Amino acid sequence: MEAKYYHYTIPSYLKRIITDGKINQGKSRIKELKPITWVSTNPLMENTALKGAVCKHTGTSLGTMSFEKQHKTVGCVRIQIDPSVLTKWSVLKHTAGYHKRTKKVGYDFAYELELEGLEVGANPSEWYGSLKPITEDFFLGIEIWNGSEWVDYSKDEVKKK
């Protein structure tokens, strides 16, 4: 079976993506590193894309939500991406400078990201990305998680919400 490439996000972010006509790069935690537009071949959910939860009463972090919790609270959507604009993480980490030990970074940031990913059940061999925004010309489809499966979701439905 041929891999499919997905950008996982939440409905409120999807609306902005559709309005802007592109997926922008995520912000890098370290200024010297190039930002990446992240994509995964994980067929269910990329665990590193799950959002953090915050206690409504105290404002303290409750850690990363589970897939089920995120679905129930903020929703889960994904955009299938044409792989012609993507680079595999094993190459991209070098292109983006994530593998270097610099005076400011002080360690191999790519290794740290991979460890963090593994800790939440992600697989870095499923990671792809782009150093540029991915425009809607390269969107192959949009799907929303309905609680049991991914189902087609049209741009018109996104705009109505």
C-alpha positions as CSV (number, residue, x, y, z in Angstrom):
1,M,0.0,0.0,0.0
2,E,1.3,3.4,-1.0
3,A,1.9,5.9,1.8
4,K,-0.3,9.0,2.1
5,Y,1.0,12.2,3.5
6,Y,-1.0,14.3,6.0
7,H,-0.8,17.5,7.8
8,Y,-2.7,17.0,11.1
9,T,-4.4,20.0,12.7
10,I,-7.6,21.2,14.5
11,P,-10.7,22.7,12.9
12,S,-10.0,26.3,14.1
13,Y,-6.6,26.2,12.5
14,L,-8.0,24.6,9.3
15,K,-10.3,27.5,8.8
16,R,-7.3,29.9,8.7
17,I,-5.4,27.5,6.4
18,I,-8.3,27.5,3.9
19,T,-8.7,31.3,4.2
20,D,-4.9,31.8,3.7
21,G,-4.7,29.1,1.0
22,K,-1.6,27.6,2.6
23,I,-0.2,25.7,5.5
24,N,2.5,27.9,7.1
25,Q,5.6,26.5,8.8
26,G,5.5,25.9,12.5
27,K,7.5,28.2,14.7
28,S,10.9,26.9,15.6
29,R,11.7,26.8,19.3
30,I,15.2,28.1,18.4
31,K,15.5,31.2,16.3
32,E,18.6,29.9,14.4
33,L,16.7,26.9,13.1
34,K,14.6,27.1,9.9
35,P,10.9,26.6,10.5
36,I,9.2,23.5,9.0
37,T,5.7,22.8,7.6
38,W,5.2,19.3,9.2
39,V,3.6,16.3,7.5
40,S,3.3,12.7,8.6
41,T,2.6,9.3,6.9
42,N,0.9,8.0,10.1
43,P,-2.5,6.8,8.8
44,L,-4.4,7.4,12.1
45,M,-2.9,10.5,13.9
46,E,0.6,12.0,14.2
47,N,1.0,12.1,18.0
48,T,3.3,15.1,17.9
49,A,0.4,17.1,16.4
50,L,-1.8,16.5,19.5
51,K,-2.4,19.7,21.4
52,G,-1.8,20.5,25.0
53,A,-4.6,20.7,27.6
54,V,-4.9,23.5,30.2
55,C,-6.9,23.4,33.4
56,K,-9.8,25.8,33.1
57,H,-9.6,26.7,36.8
58,T,-5.9,27.1,37.4
59,G,-4.5,27.6,33.9
60,T,-1.8,25.0,34.6
61,S,-0.7,22.6,31.8
62,L,-2.3,19.1,31.9
63,G,0.1,17.7,29.3
64,T,-0.8,16.6,25.8
65,M,-4.3,15.4,25.1
66,S,-5.0,11.9,23.8
67,F,-6.4,11.6,20.3
68,E,-9.9,10.8,21.8
69,K,-9.7,13.8,24.2
70,Q,-8.6,16.2,21.4
71,H,-11.4,14.8,19.1
72,K,-14.0,15.5,21.9
73,T,-12.7,19.0,22.9
74,V,-11.3,20.7,19.8
75,G,-11.6,18.2,17.0
76,C,-9.2,16.6,14.6
77,V,-8.7,17.3,10.9
78,R,-6.1,16.4,8.4
79,I,-5.1,17.6,4.9
80,Q,-3.6,15.1,2.5
81,I,-0.6,16.6,0.8
82,D,1.0,15.9,-2.6
83,P,4.4,14.3,-1.7
84,S,6.2,16.1,-4.5
85,V,6.7,19.2,-2.2
86,L,7.9,17.2,0.7
87,T,11.3,16.1,2.0
88,K,11.8,13.1,4.4
89,W,12.8,14.1,7.9
90,S,16.1,12.2,7.7
91,V,17.2,14.7,5.0
92,L,15.2,17.7,6.1
93,K,16.8,17.9,9.6
94,H,20.2,18.5,7.9
95,T,18.7,21.1,5.4
96,A,17.0,23.0,8.2
97,G,20.1,22.9,10.5
98,Y,18.4,20.8,13.2
99,H,21.3,18.3,13.5
100,K,24.0,20.9,14.3
101,R,25.5,21.6,17.6
102,T,25.9,25.4,17.8
103,K,27.0,27.7,20.6
104,K,23.4,28.9,20.9
105,V,21.7,25.5,20.6
106,G,24.4,23.5,22.4
107,Y,23.0,20.1,21.4
108,D,21.6,18.1,18.4
109,F,18.1,19.5,18.3
110,A,17.0,16.9,15.7
111,Y,17.9,14.1,18.2
112,E,15.9,15.9,20.9
113,L,12.8,16.2,18.7
114,E,13.1,12.5,17.8
115,L,13.3,11.5,21.5
116,E,10.3,13.7,22.3
117,G,8.4,12.1,19.4
118,L,9.2,8.6,20.5
119,E,8.1,9.4,24.1
120,V,4.6,10.3,22.8
121,G,4.4,7.3,20.5
122,A,5.4,9.0,17.3
123,N,7.7,7.5,14.7
124,P,10.3,9.9,13.2
125,S,10.5,7.7,10.1
126,E,7.0,8.9,9.3
127,W,8.0,12.6,9.4
128,Y,8.2,14.7,6.3
129,G,8.1,18.4,5.7
130,S,8.9,21.5,3.7
131,L,10.9,24.6,4.5
132,K,8.2,26.7,2.7
133,P,4.5,27.0,3.2
134,I,2.5,24.3,1.4
135,T,-0.1,26.0,-0.8
136,E,-3.6,24.6,-1.5
137,D,-2.4,23.6,-5.0
138,F,-0.8,20.6,-3.2
139,F,-3.8,19.7,-1.0
140,L,-5.2,16.4,-2.2
141,G,-8.1,16.3,0.2
142,I,-9.4,17.3,3.7
143,E,-10.8,14.8,6.3
144,I,-12.3,15.2,9.7
145,W,-12.3,12.5,12.4
146,N,-15.9,11.6,13.3
147,G,-15.0,9.5,16.4
148,S,-14.5,6.2,14.6
149,E,-13.0,7.1,11.2
150,W,-11.7,9.8,8.9
151,V,-14.4,11.2,6.6
152,D,-14.2,13.6,3.7
153,Y,-14.6,17.3,4.6
154,S,-15.0,19.9,2.0
155,K,-13.6,23.5,1.9
156,D,-17.2,24.7,1.7
157,E,-18.0,22.9,5.0
158,V,-14.9,24.6,6.6
159,K,-16.0,28.0,5.5
160,K,-19.5,27.6,6.9
161,K,-18.2,26.9,10.4
